[in-house]
Amino acid sequence: MSLLLCLETSSKNCSVAVTSQGLLVGVKDYFDDNYCHGEKLHVLIEELLFELKLDLTQIDGFVFSVGPGSYTGLRIGAAAIKGLAIVTQKEVILVSTLQSLAWGFLNDKKENSPYDFLCPVLDSRKDEVYTAMYDSDLTQHLTPFACEINNFRFEDYLENNKICFFGPGNYKLKTVLKHQNAYFSDHIYPSSKYLGVLGKHLFDRKMFADLAYFEPLYLKPFISNK
């Protein structure tokens, strides 16, 4: 039995979910263009547990969407999940935000993917995105990286492969990728509901984070606005 509390704070969506054996039990998503994580994250956790008649002591572990993504959102999520784990003395599992997006894309379609590769895309700074590449088995073919959209070079892959690009950074790529094998989907956004299956897989294998040393996957140096 694995009852997991999942947190997704890498984007404008502040999202909390509970899963049992990888299956979604309940989820709360709160989308805000101004990023509401500092105000809403703990409130959403409390509300969801109350609605499900659960207590933190019943949670077997915590799943965190570790990035890449919003620096501020990831820092808030990481601090929250470390605090929850320390108080409850439960383990933390880290899931790539890009891989969870790819899993969400496959799961939402509920059919075999017609594409050779899946390319989740997250927004970054001006004219930049975070991305990676997976096949339909979620095997990684390009590890997560950050790039400027004008230096986005996938010609070698696109020449003989159909690639679908999706995620909140998608709109930037549409302006520069005009290849006939490049496809775009707008229906996937980071959410905690996509973390349960991947989290359970890592939980069962006891692939836990080191609370003292783990930090979000920024991919670029953190720069404070202060």
N, C-alpha and C positions, 0 to 999 in steps of 0.2 A: 504494500500500500504506500503510495506517495502522494500526499496532499501538499501541493506547492503553491506558494504565493508569488506571483510574477509581476515585475515592475518594468514598464517601458517609459523612459523619459528622454529619449534621444532626439525627439522632434517637438513640434508644437502640440502633439497629442500627449497629455498626461494620462497614463493608462495603467490600470491595476486589474489583475485577474487571479482567480483561484482555479486550479486544475486538479483532477484526481485521476491518477494513472494516465496522465497525458490528455484526458478529456476535459473540456471546458465545463466548469461548474457555474461560474459567474464572472462578469467583466464589467468594468466601468471605464469609459473613455471620456475625457474632457478636453476638447480641442479649443485652443486659444491662441490667436495670432501673436499675442503679447507674452506668451510663455507663462503659464500659471503654476508651474511645478512647486515652487516654494510655498504657495498658498494652498494648493489643492491636493498634493500627493497624500499626505497623512489623513486628510479628511476622506479621500476616496477609499483608502485602506480601511478606515474605521467603518464607513458606511457599507462597504461590500461585506466585511466580516459580520456586521450586524444583520444585514439582510439574509445572509446564508446561515445565520445562527452558529457561527464559528468563533472560536477564541484563538488568539495567536499561539497558545500552547498546543493547539491541535495541528498546527502547520508543521510538516516534516522538513521543509527546506524552502529556500528563497531563490528565485530565478531572476537574474538581472540582465537586461539588454545592454550589453557593455559598450556598444558603440561600433563604428564611429557615429558622430552626430553633433548635436548642440553641446558646446562645452559646458555651459551653465546647467542645462538639463541633466547631462550625464553626471556632473559633480553632485547635484542635489540627489539624484537617484542613488548614486554610490554611497553617499553619506547616510541616506535613509536605510538602505539595505544592510549596511554594516552595523548600524545601530540596532536594527531588528534582530540580526543574527547574534549579536553579542548578548542582548537581553534574553533571548530565548535559548541561546546556546545551540542553535541549529546551523546547518551548513548553507553556503551560498554557491549557486551554480551560475556561471557566466556564459551567455549565448551571444554570438555575433548578431548585431542588428541587421546586417546585410543578409546573413543566412536566414534569419527569421522572416525577413521580407520575401525571400525566395520560397521558403516553405509556405508562407501565406498565399503567395501567388498560385502555387500548385494546388493547395488545399481548397482555395476559393473556387477554382475552375472545376474541380471534381471530375476531371477527365484527363486523358493523356495529353501531355504538352506537345503541340505541333512544332515546337522550337528546338533547335539543337542546343542552344545555351540560354540561360536566364541571367539578366544583368540588372540587379537592383541598384537604384541610384538615390543617394541622399544629398540634400542641399548642403553646401558649405558656404564659404565666403563668396564675395562677388566673383562671378565667372569661374567658380570652382565647384567640383562635386566630389563625393566619395562613391566608390563603386567597387564591384568584384564580379566574378563570373562563375556560374555553376551550371552543371548539367541537370537533367531531370531527376537524377538520384541525389542531388545536392552535393555532388563531389565538386570540390573547388578546383577551378582551372586557372583563375587569376586571383591571387590573394588580395584582400582589401587594400586599396590605395587611394590617395587624393590626387586630383589632377585639375588643370585648367581646361575648360571645355574646348578651347581652340587647339589644345594639344591632345585631344582625345583621339587616339589612333587604334582603331579596331579593324582596319582594312583587311589584314591577314585572316582574321576570324570571319569577317562578314563575307568574304569572297566565296566561301563554300558552305557557309552555315547561316541558318536563320537565327537571329538573336532578338529576344524581346527585352526591352528596357522598361522599367517600371519603378515607381516610388516617387517621393516628393521632390526629387531633383530632376525628374524627367523633363520638365518644361525647358530646362536649359539645353538639353541634348537635342531636342527636336529642331532647334535652330541651326545645328551644325551637322547632324547626321542625316544624310539624304540617300544613303545606299538602299537598294531595293530589298536587301535582306534584313534591314533594320526595322523592327516593329515596336510600337509603343502602346502601353496599357496604363490607364490612369486610375484604376480602381483599387490599388493597394497602397496602404499607408501604415507606418509602424504602429503596432498595437500589441499589448500584453497577451492577447488571445492567441498570438502566433508562437508563444514561447513554451507552451506546455509540453508538446511532444519532444522537442529538442531538449528541453530541460530534464524531462524524465529519463531520456536516453543517457544523459550525462550523470544524472543522479544515481541511476542503477549501476553505472560503472564507477561510482564514487569519485568522479572527477570534480572535486570541490576547489573553490578559490581559497587562497591564503588571505585571510582578512587583514593581516598586518601589512601586506605588500601590494595587493591588487589595486589597480587604478583603471579608469575607463580607457577604452581604445580610442585615443584622440586622433592618431595617425599624423598629427601635426603638433608642434609645440603649443602648449596652452598659453594664450596671451590674455591677461586681465584687461578689462576696459577701464579699471580704476587708475 
